[in-house]
Amino acid sequence: MAVDFVGFLISQLRATRHLYIISAAVLVFVNLGDLTIISSFASSTFLLIFASINYSAFRLRQQIVINPITPLAGVVLSLTVWLVLCGYLWQHDRRSLMWMAVFYLGVAGLEFLFSQRRWFFTSPHDTSGG
């Protein structure tokens, strides 16, 4: 009975380890950054996600039956505003821009390590060998 419970706890820890790693990264970011860094990162992330959603809508334009100009305008305008934000931060607050870049690289690194590609850490149920 106790062995089953310990096994269950270990399996739950393995299943949620990514959540712990991401939570730790967020805690570091929030505790080391000031409000300017956090708000700049949030704005930048919103703009990049909005551009990605518009790009997806453009790619799916025939399935969702929309005018392609609307999502293309969304992509162009979102990326333009993102570039303006980065330019503003470059001129007025390079520290925030550096923090954003470091955090984006960190997120990309975590995605690379823990994504479904499983290049480094394999799932216990993975039978593909990689």
HUTABEL-V563644 format. One line per field, one symbol per residue. phi: phi as a letter, one per 30 degrees, with the letter a starting at -180 (. if undefined). psi: psi as a letter, one per 40 degrees, with the letter a starting at -180 (. if undefined). burial: # if it has 24 or more other C-alpha atoms within 12 Angstrom, else .. A space follows every 50 residues. Layout:
phi: ???
psi: ???
burial: ???
This chain:
phi: .ddddddddddddddcdddddddddddddddcccdddddddddddedddd dddddddddceddchbddddddddddddddddddeddddddcaddddddd dddddddddddddcdddhdcccddcdcdib
psi: dddddddddddddddeddddddddddddddddiadddddddddddddddd dddddddddedddegiheddddddddddddddddddddddddgddddddd dddddddddddddeaedfddhiideheee.
burial: ............................#...#...##.##.###.##.# #..##.##............##.##..##..#..##..#......##.## ..#......#....................
